[in-house]
Amino acid sequence: SQTIHQWPATLVQPVGSPLSLECTVEGTSNPNLYWYRQAAGRGLQLLFYSVGIGQISSEVPQNLSASRPQDRQFILSSKKLLLSDSGFYLCAWSVGTGNTIYFGEGSWLTVV
Amino acid sequence: KNQVEQSPQSLIILEGKNCTLQCNYTVSPFSNLRWYKQDTGRGPVSLTIMTFSENTKSNGRYTATLDADTKQSSLHITASQLSDSASYICVVSASSGTYKYIFGTGTRLKVLA
């Protein structure tokens, strides 16, 4: 069966520090991969999606970046965090088109 | 512009009661619609998926309906339980070149004993 792992689950980072959130998917090949952000009490905002290794599409201009070094690995990064980067970050995957999107457990980021 | 709107924003009901959540969408071309349940601090989990030709689909105590003509969907929860307390998110998929999911902001349900 397919599983998705996302870490770390919680982190508190000072303003201006770097960020790295990692996500891996097991049990499937060539998945579509996504990074979403959910601010408190708000809906999910798509940040990045990837349809293959090295193929990254950005939905929202920001100081975040994403990379896909391997087929089932998706990394969200920042060189310098802002207070506004605080939120709940979710990695997700799907296969093909029109199919169910599956989410990881999320990472709580607090920038102080 | 593709949009998904949900109502109410929040809802409080007593355990054992029924409730209905609403989702209106303006997404074109429409591919399918899903309802997700998101427990606090967790990732959303899919409850149901409905395609253009489907009107009703059930998953235990959850029943989703879809009216493709009026572009409305509802999620009915029967005999609510405390564990139903969560946010319920309507997600509509658009199939227009690059595949996209359009998320509603969710309905926050609180079930009280």
gemmi code that builds the backbone of each chain (N, CA, C; Angstrom):
import gemmi

chains = {
    "A": [
        ("SER", (0.848, -1.185, 0.000), (0.000, 0.000, 0.000), (0.891, 1.245, 0.000)),
        ("GLN", (0.274, 2.347, -0.436), (1.036, 3.575, -0.545), (1.021, 4.336, 0.783)),
        ("THR", (2.147, 4.921, 1.101), (2.232, 5.743, 2.308), (2.998, 7.012, 1.989)),
        ("ILE", (2.755, 8.025, 2.767), (3.451, 9.296, 2.616), (3.995, 9.699, 3.970)),
        ("HIS", (5.250, 10.088, 3.997), (5.898, 10.505, 5.231), (6.360, 11.942, 5.080)),
        ("GLN", (6.156, 12.710, 6.113), (6.501, 14.129, 6.082), (7.145, 14.471, 7.422)),
        ("TRP", (8.241, 15.205, 7.360), (8.917, 15.592, 8.607), (9.724, 16.859, 8.427)),
        ("PRO", (10.017, 17.599, 9.532), (9.573, 17.278, 10.890), (8.104, 17.619, 11.102)),
        ("ALA", (7.521, 17.107, 12.138), (6.107, 17.348, 12.420), (5.887, 18.755, 12.987)),
        ("THR", (6.829, 19.211, 13.739), (6.716, 20.524, 14.368), (8.088, 21.183, 14.406)),
        ("LEU", (8.125, 22.473, 14.124), (9.379, 23.185, 14.300), (9.129, 24.668, 14.549)),
        ("VAL", (10.003, 25.233, 15.346), (9.977, 26.654, 15.658), (11.294, 27.236, 15.179)),
        ("GLN", (11.203, 28.212, 14.283), (12.398, 28.769, 13.676), (12.415, 30.288, 13.821)),
        ("PRO", (13.582, 30.869, 14.023), (13.656, 32.335, 14.089), (13.562, 32.950, 12.703)),
        ("VAL", (13.102, 34.191, 12.658), (13.053, 34.935, 11.401), (14.451, 34.982, 10.796)),
        ("GLY", (14.516, 34.769, 9.496), (15.793, 34.839, 8.795), (16.543, 33.524, 8.723)),
        ("SER", (16.058, 32.515, 9.430), (16.728, 31.218, 9.401), (16.248, 30.400, 8.198)),
        ("PRO", (17.010, 29.374, 7.819), (16.591, 28.545, 6.681), (15.561, 27.503, 7.083)),
        ("LEU", (14.934, 26.915, 6.068), (13.902, 25.906, 6.297), (14.095, 24.739, 5.339)),
        ("SER", (13.857, 23.560, 5.843), (13.816, 22.394, 4.976), (12.777, 21.422, 5.507)),
        ("LEU", (11.731, 21.205, 4.741), (10.719, 20.200, 5.053), (10.830, 19.103, 4.000)),
        ("GLU", (10.777, 17.877, 4.448), (10.961, 16.771, 3.515), (9.751, 15.851, 3.494)),
        ("CYS", (9.512, 15.304, 2.331), (8.361, 14.434, 2.123), (8.777, 13.289, 1.216)),
        ("THR", (8.398, 12.076, 1.590), (8.656, 10.932, 0.720), (7.387, 10.101, 0.595)),
        ("VAL", (7.223, 9.509, -0.554), (6.075, 8.653, -0.831), (6.586, 7.256, -1.101)),
        ("GLU", (5.903, 6.267, -0.581), (6.277, 4.877, -0.802), (5.122, 4.114, -1.437)),
        ("GLY", (5.452, 3.132, -2.226), (4.445, 2.241, -2.776), (3.833, 2.677, -4.086)),
        ("THR", (4.404, 3.687, -4.733), (3.891, 4.112, -6.023), (5.044, 4.706, -6.824)),
        ("SER", (4.867, 4.787, -8.125), (5.903, 5.345, -8.987), (5.376, 6.549, -9.737)),
        ("ASN", (6.294, 7.494, -9.980), (5.975, 8.687, -10.758), (4.720, 9.402, -10.251)),
        ("PRO", (4.650, 9.647, -8.952), (3.475, 10.372, -8.449), (3.556, 11.858, -8.772)),
        ("ASN", (2.408, 12.508, -8.807), (2.364, 13.963, -8.768), (2.553, 14.351, -7.306)),
        ("LEU", (3.384, 15.328, -7.044), (3.658, 15.732, -5.664), (3.298, 17.192, -5.458)),
        ("TYR", (2.831, 17.498, -4.270), (2.321, 18.837, -3.973), (2.808, 19.303, -2.603)),
        ("TRP", (2.989, 20.610, -2.476), (3.150, 21.266, -1.178), (2.024, 22.288, -1.039)),
        ("TYR", (1.310, 22.168, 0.090), (0.249, 23.119, 0.417), (0.594, 23.794, 1.743)),
        ("ARG", (0.023, 24.991, 1.922), (0.115, 25.670, 3.208), (-1.297, 26.003, 3.664)),
        ("GLN", (-1.507, 25.844, 4.967), (-2.817, 26.140, 5.540), (-2.613, 27.071, 6.727)),
        ("ALA", (-2.974, 28.338, 6.563), (-2.898, 29.276, 7.680), (-4.044, 28.974, 8.639)),
        ("ALA", (-3.910, 29.391, 9.867), (-4.892, 29.101, 10.912), (-6.286, 29.516, 10.458)),
        ("GLY", (-7.226, 28.554, 10.453), (-8.599, 28.854, 10.102), (-8.829, 29.158, 8.628)),
        ("ARG", (-7.846, 28.862, 7.806), (-7.973, 29.165, 6.376), (-7.953, 27.889, 5.543)),
        ("GLY", (-8.232, 28.044, 4.276), (-8.194, 26.903, 3.369), (-6.783, 26.572, 2.927)),
        ("LEU", (-6.656, 25.515, 2.183), (-5.352, 25.078, 1.695), (-4.928, 25.905, 0.486)),
        ("GLN", (-3.694, 26.343, 0.531), (-3.117, 27.133, -0.553), (-2.028, 26.310, -1.222)),
        ("LEU", (-2.174, 26.057, -2.519), (-1.162, 25.306, -3.249), (0.082, 26.159, -3.421)),
        ("LEU", (1.222, 25.619, -3.007), (2.491, 26.330, -3.148), (3.254, 25.827, -4.367)),
        ("PHE", (3.446, 24.519, -4.444), (4.214, 23.932, -5.533), (3.604, 22.586, -5.914)),
        ("TYR", (3.763, 22.219, -7.181), (3.446, 20.856, -7.574), (4.481, 20.390, -8.588)),
        ("SER", (4.611, 19.075, -8.649), (5.631, 18.482, -9.503), (5.064, 17.234, -10.162)),
        ("VAL", (5.266, 17.134, -11.466), (4.796, 15.957, -12.196), (5.934, 14.986, -12.502)),
        ("GLY", (7.162, 15.360, -12.133), (8.291, 14.463, -12.372), (9.559, 15.039, -11.769)),
        ("ILE", (10.617, 14.235, -11.769), (11.895, 14.656, -11.194), (12.362, 15.953, -11.852)),
        ("GLY", (12.712, 16.911, -11.024), (13.229, 18.174, -11.518), (12.195, 19.102, -12.119)),
        ("GLN", (10.931, 18.685, -12.167), (9.865, 19.498, -12.757), (9.031, 20.105, -11.633)),
        ("ILE", (9.196, 21.397, -11.415), (8.521, 22.088, -10.324), (7.729, 23.253, -10.889)),
        ("SER", (6.475, 23.355, -10.482), (5.652, 24.503, -10.859), (5.255, 25.241, -9.595)),
        ("SER", (5.412, 26.549, -9.628), (5.096, 27.388, -8.469), (3.781, 28.101, -8.703)),
        ("GLU", (2.915, 28.046, -7.702), (1.616, 28.682, -7.827), (1.594, 30.079, -7.228)),
        ("VAL", (2.418, 30.313, -6.226), (2.371, 31.580, -5.494), (3.784, 32.126, -5.331)),
        ("PRO", (4.046, 33.340, -5.790), (5.381, 33.928, -5.586), (5.675, 34.110, -4.106)),
        ("GLN", (6.842, 33.708, -3.672), (7.154, 33.802, -2.249), (8.633, 33.508, -2.065)),
        ("ASN", (9.054, 33.491, -0.823), (10.470, 33.200, -0.567), (10.696, 31.726, -0.318)),
        ("LEU", (9.770, 30.878, -0.755), (9.931, 29.443, -0.612), (10.321, 28.837, -1.957)),
        ("SER", (10.951, 27.695, -1.905), (11.289, 26.970, -3.117), (11.068, 25.491, -2.871)),
        ("ALA", (10.957, 24.729, -3.940), (10.763, 23.285, -3.823), (11.709, 22.580, -4.771)),
        ("SER", (12.046, 21.361, -4.392), (12.901, 20.545, -5.251), (12.437, 19.104, -5.206)),
        ("ARG", (12.706, 18.390, -6.267), (12.344, 16.973, -6.359), (13.567, 16.217, -6.866)),
        ("PRO", (14.469, 15.899, -5.957), (15.711, 15.238, -6.374), (15.531, 13.780, -6.774)),
        ("GLN", (14.487, 13.142, -6.275), (14.188, 11.749, -6.623), (12.701, 11.633, -6.929)),
        ("ASP", (12.323, 10.522, -7.541), (10.949, 10.336, -8.008), (9.923, 10.516, -6.894)),
        ("ARG", (10.244, 10.019, -5.697), (9.262, 10.044, -4.628), (9.689, 10.909, -3.445)),
        ("GLN", (10.512, 11.896, -3.711), (10.992, 12.799, -2.673), (10.719, 14.233, -3.078)),
        ("PHE", (10.138, 14.993, -2.151), (9.775, 16.371, -2.440), (10.212, 17.208, -1.241)),
        ("ILE", (10.950, 18.271, -1.504), (11.518, 19.077, -0.422), (11.069, 20.517, -0.562)),
        ("LEU", (10.652, 21.093, 0.543), (10.275, 22.503, 0.591), (11.341, 23.254, 1.366)),
        ("SER", (11.830, 24.348, 0.793), (12.952, 25.050, 1.406), (12.735, 26.549, 1.419)),
        ("SER", (13.506, 27.175, 2.294), (13.587, 28.632, 2.305), (14.978, 29.009, 2.781)),
        ("LYS", (15.532, 30.065, 2.212), (16.835, 30.529, 2.661), (16.689, 31.435, 3.882)),
        ("LYS", (15.606, 32.224, 3.919), (15.377, 33.143, 5.036), (13.883, 33.210, 5.329)),
        ("LEU", (13.487, 32.670, 6.453), (12.081, 32.641, 6.804), (11.557, 34.014, 7.227)),
        ("LEU", (10.287, 34.243, 6.909), (9.565, 35.436, 7.340), (8.502, 35.027, 8.360)),
        ("LEU", (8.056, 35.991, 9.144), (6.984, 35.693, 10.097), (5.756, 35.141, 9.386)),
        ("SER", (5.486, 35.656, 8.204), (4.301, 35.256, 7.442), (4.398, 33.831, 6.907)),
        ("ASP", (5.547, 33.196, 7.048), (5.697, 31.803, 6.609), (5.125, 30.822, 7.624)),
        ("SER", (4.761, 31.301, 8.785), (4.179, 30.412, 9.797), (2.895, 29.787, 9.260)),
        ("GLY", (2.713, 28.523, 9.591), (1.502, 27.844, 9.141), (1.658, 26.345, 9.196)),
        ("PHE", (0.676, 25.690, 8.673), (0.633, 24.225, 8.636), (0.919, 23.813, 7.197)),
        ("TYR", (1.996, 23.072, 6.989), (2.427, 22.694, 5.654), (2.097, 21.225, 5.405)),
        ("LEU", (1.481, 20.991, 4.273), (1.056, 19.639, 3.936), (1.679, 19.203, 2.619)),
        ("CYS", (2.262, 18.033, 2.630), (2.730, 17.397, 1.409), (1.632, 16.444, 0.940)),
        ("ALA", (1.484, 16.275, -0.339), (0.448, 15.400, -0.861), (0.909, 14.756, -2.160)),
        ("TRP", (0.206, 13.690, -2.537), (0.534, 13.018, -3.791), (-0.739, 12.519, -4.468)),
        ("SER", (-0.614, 12.327, -5.768), (-1.676, 11.697, -6.550), (-1.005, 11.025, -7.738)),
        ("VAL", (-1.762, 10.208, -8.451), (-1.246, 9.591, -9.666), (-2.215, 9.863, -10.804)),
        ("GLY", (-1.690, 10.000, -11.987), (-2.523, 10.263, -13.139), (-3.224, 11.602, -13.018)),
        ("THR", (-4.373, 11.698, -13.642), (-5.173, 12.916, -13.574), (-6.568, 12.559, -13.083)),
        ("GLY", (-7.132, 13.451, -12.296), (-8.492, 13.238, -11.805), (-8.618, 12.274, -10.659)),
        ("ASN", (-7.506, 11.862, -10.082), (-7.555, 10.874, -9.017), (-7.418, 11.515, -7.636)),
        ("THR", (-7.722, 10.721, -6.648), (-7.692, 11.211, -5.274), (-6.306, 11.716, -4.906)),
        ("ILE", (-6.272, 12.815, -4.167), (-5.025, 13.353, -3.655), (-4.906, 12.929, -2.187)),
        ("TYR", (-3.745, 12.404, -1.828), (-3.510, 11.883, -0.487), (-2.521, 12.787, 0.231)),
        ("PHE", (-2.842, 13.098, 1.477), (-2.052, 14.048, 2.232), (-1.197, 13.374, 3.298)),
        ("GLY", (-0.060, 14.006, 3.575), (0.745, 13.620, 4.717), (0.139, 14.176, 5.987)),
        ("GLU", (0.808, 13.954, 7.099), (0.288, 14.361, 8.393), (0.530, 15.835, 8.693)),
        ("GLY", (1.353, 16.474, 7.895), (1.549, 17.907, 8.066), (2.717, 18.278, 8.951)),
        ("SER", (3.184, 19.494, 8.754), (4.279, 20.054, 9.559), (3.862, 21.430, 10.052)),
        ("TRP", (3.892, 21.590, 11.367), (3.563, 22.888, 11.949), (4.838, 23.730, 12.009)),
        ("LEU", (4.818, 24.869, 11.339), (5.963, 25.775, 11.364), (5.562, 27.066, 12.066)),
        ("THR", (6.320, 27.427, 13.071), (6.131, 28.707, 13.751), (7.419, 29.506, 13.599)),
        ("VAL", (7.302, 30.658, 12.977), (8.455, 31.537, 12.806), (8.357, 32.631, 13.870)),
        ("VAL", (9.412, 32.746, 14.665), (9.373, 33.702, 15.792), (10.426, 34.793, 15.621)),
    ],
    "B": [
        ("LYS", (-13.280, 32.676, -12.948), (-12.317, 32.207, -11.978), (-12.862, 30.982, -11.259)),
        ("ASN", (-12.032, 29.943, -11.159), (-12.459, 28.736, -10.465), (-12.538, 28.980, -8.963)),
        ("GLN", (-13.703, 28.702, -8.389), (-13.886, 28.907, -6.955), (-14.748, 27.818, -6.359)),
        ("VAL", (-14.513, 27.554, -5.080), (-15.324, 26.633, -4.303), (-15.695, 27.332, -3.008)),
        ("GLU", (-16.986, 27.424, -2.747), (-17.461, 28.096, -1.539), (-18.243, 27.113, -0.681)),
        ("GLN", (-17.974, 27.138, 0.603), (-18.636, 26.224, 1.516), (-19.414, 26.990, 2.579)),
        ("SER", (-20.499, 26.379, 2.996), (-21.296, 26.964, 4.069), (-21.909, 25.848, 4.916)),
        ("PRO", (-22.157, 26.091, 6.197), (-21.699, 27.271, 6.919), (-20.200, 27.206, 7.195)),
        ("GLN", (-19.636, 28.282, 7.705), (-18.216, 28.273, 8.076), (-17.978, 27.362, 9.252)),
        ("SER", (-18.906, 27.394, 10.194), (-18.803, 26.545, 11.374), (-20.195, 26.119, 11.808)),
        ("LEU", (-20.225, 25.007, 12.529), (-21.498, 24.407, 12.913), (-21.303, 23.641, 14.214)),
        ("ILE", (-22.247, 23.820, 15.130), (-22.225, 23.075, 16.392), (-23.517, 22.293, 16.502)),
        ("ILE", (-23.406, 20.994, 16.724), (-24.596, 20.153, 16.874), (-24.401, 19.212, 18.052)),
        ("LEU", (-25.511, 18.652, 18.511), (-25.454, 17.685, 19.594), (-25.242, 16.287, 19.041)),
        ("GLU", (-24.547, 15.499, 19.794), (-24.300, 14.109, 19.416), (-25.614, 13.400, 19.094)),
        ("GLY", (-25.602, 12.656, 18.001), (-26.791, 11.912, 17.583), (-27.639, 12.648, 16.558)),
        ("LYS", (-27.421, 13.946, 16.419), (-28.180, 14.722, 15.443), (-27.561, 14.599, 14.054)),
        ("ASN", (-28.375, 14.946, 13.044), (-27.908, 14.967, 11.670), (-27.514, 16.384, 11.274)),
        ("CYS", (-26.708, 16.510, 10.249), (-26.370, 17.837, 9.727), (-26.024, 17.721, 8.251)),
        ("THR", (-26.109, 18.874, 7.574), (-25.793, 18.928, 6.151), (-24.880, 20.106, 5.881)),
        ("LEU", (-23.814, 19.828, 5.186), (-22.842, 20.852, 4.808), (-22.980, 21.121, 3.305)),
        ("GLN", (-22.775, 22.368, 2.909), (-22.992, 22.764, 1.535), (-21.699, 23.168, 0.842)),
        ("CYS", (-21.683, 22.915, -0.464), (-20.541, 23.298, -1.288), (-21.055, 23.783, -2.642)),
        ("ASN", (-20.734, 25.011, -3.004), (-21.069, 25.554, -4.318), (-19.765, 25.816, -5.071)),
        ("TYR", (-19.766, 25.507, -6.343), (-18.514, 25.667, -7.082), (-18.752, 26.305, -8.443)),
        ("THR", (-17.730, 26.992, -8.889), (-17.699, 27.510, -10.252), (-16.365, 27.074, -10.821)),
        ("VAL", (-16.313, 25.842, -11.272), (-15.094, 25.253, -11.808), (-15.402, 24.684, -13.183)),
        ("SER", (-14.570, 25.040, -14.124), (-14.791, 24.572, -15.478), (-13.457, 24.334, -16.181)),
        ("PRO", (-13.313, 23.252, -16.902), (-14.260, 22.145, -17.014), (-14.197, 21.241, -15.780)),
        ("PHE", (-15.360, 20.840, -15.334), (-15.482, 20.037, -14.117), (-15.014, 18.618, -14.375)),
        ("SER", (-14.237, 18.086, -13.430), (-13.806, 16.703, -13.528), (-14.486, 15.863, -12.455)),
        ("ASN", (-14.248, 16.188, -11.210), (-14.910, 15.482, -10.116), (-14.891, 16.325, -8.849)),
        ("LEU", (-15.598, 15.845, -7.835), (-15.705, 16.575, -6.565), (-15.490, 15.600, -5.432)),
        ("ARG", (-14.709, 16.023, -4.463), (-14.419, 15.189, -3.302), (-14.725, 15.943, -2.021)),
        ("TRP", (-15.104, 15.180, -1.029), (-15.210, 15.697, 0.328), (-14.098, 15.064, 1.158)),
        ("TYR", (-13.424, 15.926, 1.912), (-12.366, 15.478, 2.809), (-12.732, 15.831, 4.238)),
        ("LYS", (-12.245, 15.004, 5.167), (-12.362, 15.290, 6.590), (-10.968, 15.585, 7.123)),
        ("GLN", (-10.837, 16.713, 7.836), (-9.542, 17.069, 8.403), (-9.667, 17.255, 9.915)),
        ("ASP", (-9.102, 16.321, 10.647), (-9.015, 16.486, 12.101), (-7.987, 17.568, 12.412)),
        ("THR", (-8.164, 18.226, 13.531), (-7.273, 19.327, 13.900), (-5.829, 18.861, 13.934)),
        ("GLY", (-4.975, 19.578, 13.217), (-3.559, 19.263, 13.229), (-3.171, 18.036, 12.430)),
        ("ARG", (-4.087, 17.553, 11.601), (-3.791, 16.371, 10.791), (-3.991, 16.690, 9.307)),
        ("GLY", (-3.539, 15.805, 8.445), (-3.786, 15.983, 7.028), (-5.203, 15.557, 6.662)),
        ("PRO", (-5.794, 16.167, 5.639), (-7.152, 15.785, 5.216), (-7.187, 14.346, 4.706)),
        ("VAL", (-8.334, 13.702, 4.926), (-8.544, 12.333, 4.473), (-9.792, 12.298, 3.604)),
        ("SER", (-9.707, 11.648, 2.465), (-10.813, 11.608, 1.525), (-11.987, 10.799, 2.077)),
        ("LEU", (-13.198, 11.359, 1.943), (-14.418, 10.665, 2.353), (-15.156, 10.086, 1.146)),
        ("THR", (-15.381, 10.932, 0.137), (-16.126, 10.507, -1.043), (-15.569, 11.205, -2.272)),
        ("ILE", (-15.809, 10.605, -3.426), (-15.490, 11.236, -4.704), (-16.700, 11.077, -5.599)),
        ("MET", (-17.038, 12.135, -6.317), (-18.195, 12.092, -7.188), (-17.823, 12.656, -8.555)),
        ("THR", (-18.222, 11.941, -9.587), (-18.002, 12.414, -10.944), (-19.271, 13.078, -11.464)),
        ("PHE", (-19.186, 13.594, -12.656), (-20.271, 14.377, -13.249), (-21.581, 13.609, -13.289)),
        ("SER", (-21.519, 12.308, -13.518), (-22.739, 11.515, -13.712), (-23.332, 10.969, -12.413)),
        ("GLU", (-22.657, 11.173, -11.301), (-23.130, 10.620, -10.042), (-23.913, 11.656, -9.246)),
        ("ASN", (-25.042, 11.237, -8.669), (-25.874, 12.137, -7.887), (-25.692, 11.950, -6.382)),
        ("THR", (-25.484, 10.710, -5.991), (-25.387, 10.392, -4.566), (-24.338, 9.320, -4.347)),
        ("LYS", (-23.599, 9.495, -3.257), (-22.640, 8.459, -2.881), (-22.528, 8.445, -1.364)),
        ("SER", (-22.508, 7.240, -0.816), (-22.462, 7.111, 0.644), (-21.187, 6.436, 1.098)),
        ("ASN", (-20.762, 6.788, 2.294), (-19.607, 6.173, 2.942), (-19.941, 6.098, 4.423)),
        ("GLY", (-20.597, 5.001, 4.808), (-21.031, 4.864, 6.189), (-22.106, 5.884, 6.515)),
        ("ARG", (-21.849, 6.702, 7.533), (-22.839, 7.705, 7.938), (-22.730, 8.989, 7.113)),
        ("TYR", (-21.824, 9.012, 6.172), (-21.644, 10.186, 5.313), (-22.300, 9.932, 3.956)),
        ("THR", (-23.129, 10.883, 3.514), (-23.751, 10.793, 2.195), (-23.521, 12.104, 1.464)),
        ("ALA", (-22.912, 12.008, 0.310), (-22.665, 13.189, -0.506), (-23.622, 13.194, -1.686)),
        ("THR", (-24.060, 14.388, -2.052), (-24.893, 14.555, -3.239), (-24.234, 15.557, -4.171)),
        ("LEU", (-24.552, 15.437, -5.442), (-24.009, 16.355, -6.433), (-25.090, 16.711, -7.433)),
        ("ASP", (-25.274, 18.006, -7.647), (-26.147, 18.503, -8.699), (-25.261, 19.269, -9.673)),
        ("ALA", (-24.906, 18.626, -10.762), (-23.983, 19.225, -11.718), (-24.607, 20.401, -12.460)),
        ("ASP", (-25.928, 20.436, -12.525), (-26.599, 21.538, -13.218), (-26.489, 22.838, -12.433)),
        ("THR", (-26.744, 22.746, -11.132), (-26.656, 23.928, -10.277), (-25.269, 24.100, -9.667)),
        ("LYS", (-24.395, 23.141, -9.889), (-23.019, 23.178, -9.383), (-23.014, 23.271, -7.855)),
        ("GLN", (-23.779, 22.351, -7.268), (-23.857, 22.307, -5.812), (-23.651, 20.879, -5.336)),
        ("SER", (-23.027, 20.766, -4.178), (-22.866, 19.472, -3.532), (-23.171, 19.641, -2.060)),
        ("SER", (-23.592, 18.556, -1.442), (-23.837, 18.575, -0.011), (-23.251, 17.320, 0.616)),
        ("LEU", (-22.898, 17.443, 1.869), (-22.442, 16.297, 2.650), (-23.352, 16.178, 3.852)),
        ("HIS", (-24.056, 15.064, 3.931), (-24.989, 14.834, 5.022), (-24.363, 13.838, 5.991)),
        ("ILE", (-24.355, 14.199, 7.258), (-23.829, 13.318, 8.301), (-24.992, 12.869, 9.166)),
        ("THR", (-25.146, 11.582, 9.259), (-26.261, 10.995, 10.007), (-25.794, 10.522, 11.380)),
        ("ALA", (-26.653, 10.738, 12.366), (-26.377, 10.257, 13.731), (-24.955, 10.618, 14.150)),
        ("SER", (-24.694, 11.897, 14.241), (-23.335, 12.396, 14.479), (-22.726, 11.822, 15.754)),
        ("GLN", (-21.411, 11.679, 15.702), (-20.640, 11.195, 16.842), (-19.591, 12.239, 17.215)),
        ("LEU", (-19.083, 12.138, 18.404), (-18.068, 13.099, 18.851), (-16.868, 13.101, 17.917)),
        ("SER", (-16.558, 11.946, 17.361), (-15.403, 11.833, 16.466), (-15.630, 12.505, 15.110)),
        ("ASP", (-16.858, 12.942, 14.862), (-17.120, 13.672, 13.617), (-16.641, 15.118, 13.705)),
        ("SER", (-16.291, 15.559, 14.889), (-15.780, 16.928, 15.061), (-14.500, 17.085, 14.253)),
        ("ALA", (-14.565, 17.978, 13.259), (-13.448, 18.151, 12.335), (-13.824, 19.241, 11.345)),
        ("SER", (-12.901, 19.542, 10.447), (-13.223, 20.411, 9.317), (-13.513, 19.541, 8.119)),
        ("TYR", (-14.509, 19.919, 7.348), (-14.892, 19.169, 6.154), (-14.651, 20.067, 4.942)),
        ("ILE", (-13.844, 19.561, 4.048), (-13.370, 20.368, 2.924), (-13.896, 19.797, 1.622)),
        ("CYS", (-14.454, 20.666, 0.808), (-14.930, 20.304, -0.526), (-13.825, 20.634, -1.520)),
        ("VAL", (-13.493, 19.698, -2.373), (-12.415, 19.871, -3.341), (-12.928, 19.515, -4.723)),
        ("VAL", (-12.808, 20.439, -5.637), (-13.265, 20.206, -7.005), (-12.061, 20.137, -7.926)),
        ("SER", (-12.059, 19.161, -8.783), (-10.962, 18.981, -9.726), (-11.345, 19.539, -11.084)),
        ("ALA", (-10.438, 20.331, -11.627), (-10.632, 20.879, -12.969), (-9.672, 20.183, -13.907)),
        ("SER", (-10.144, 19.792, -15.043), (-9.293, 19.124, -16.019), (-9.093, 20.046, -17.215)),
        ("SER", (-8.142, 20.939, -17.086), (-7.902, 21.904, -18.154), (-6.405, 22.009, -18.368)),
        ("GLY", (-5.858, 21.076, -19.132), (-4.423, 21.124, -19.348), (-3.701, 20.670, -18.105)),
        ("THR", (-3.189, 21.596, -17.350), (-2.537, 21.260, -16.090), (-3.593, 20.901, -15.049)),
        ("TYR", (-3.477, 19.747, -14.487), (-4.490, 19.256, -13.572), (-4.453, 20.036, -12.266)),
        ("LYS", (-5.608, 20.468, -11.783), (-5.646, 21.251, -10.559), (-6.785, 20.816, -9.662)),
        ("TYR", (-6.545, 20.995, -8.360), (-7.564, 20.791, -7.348), (-7.899, 22.159, -6.757)),
        ("ILE", (-9.189, 22.481, -6.695), (-9.619, 23.752, -6.102), (-10.287, 23.441, -4.771)),
        ("PHE", (-9.736, 24.002, -3.694), (-10.191, 23.694, -2.347), (-11.148, 24.763, -1.818)),
        ("GLY", (-12.193, 24.316, -1.136), (-13.000, 25.235, -0.352), (-12.293, 25.523, 0.960)),
        ("THR", (-12.792, 26.503, 1.699), (-12.157, 26.866, 2.971), (-12.632, 25.981, 4.110)),
        ("GLY", (-13.622, 25.132, 3.844), (-14.029, 24.160, 4.834), (-15.147, 24.618, 5.752)),
        ("THR", (-15.818, 23.640, 6.334), (-16.808, 23.857, 7.385), (-16.277, 23.181, 8.638)),
        ("ARG", (-16.192, 23.950, 9.718), (-15.693, 23.401, 10.978), (-16.878, 22.904, 11.791)),
        ("LEU", (-16.935, 21.597, 11.980), (-18.044, 20.968, 12.708), (-17.602, 20.598, 14.119)),
        ("LYS", (-18.437, 20.952, 15.088), (-18.204, 20.578, 16.481), (-19.411, 19.800, 16.967)),
        ("VAL", (-19.180, 18.578, 17.394), (-20.245, 17.737, 17.933), (-20.096, 17.699, 19.447)),
        ("LEU", (-21.166, 18.083, 20.138), (-21.140, 18.140, 21.601), (-21.901, 16.981, 22.221)),
        ("ALA", (-21.396, 16.509, 23.343), (-22.060, 15.402, 24.049), (-23.341, 15.866, 24.728)),
    ],
}
model = gemmi.Model(1)
for chain_id, residues in chains.items():
    chain = gemmi.Chain(chain_id)
    for i, (resn, *xyz) in enumerate(residues, 1):
        res = gemmi.Residue()
        res.name, res.seqid = resn, gemmi.SeqId(i, " ")
        for name, pos in zip(("N", "CA", "C"), xyz):
            atom = gemmi.Atom()
            atom.name, atom.element = name, gemmi.Element(name[0])
            atom.pos, atom.b_iso = gemmi.Position(*pos), 0.0
            res.add_atom(atom)
        chain.add_residue(res)
    model.add_chain(chain)
structure = gemmi.Structure()
structure.add_model(model)
structure.setup_entities()
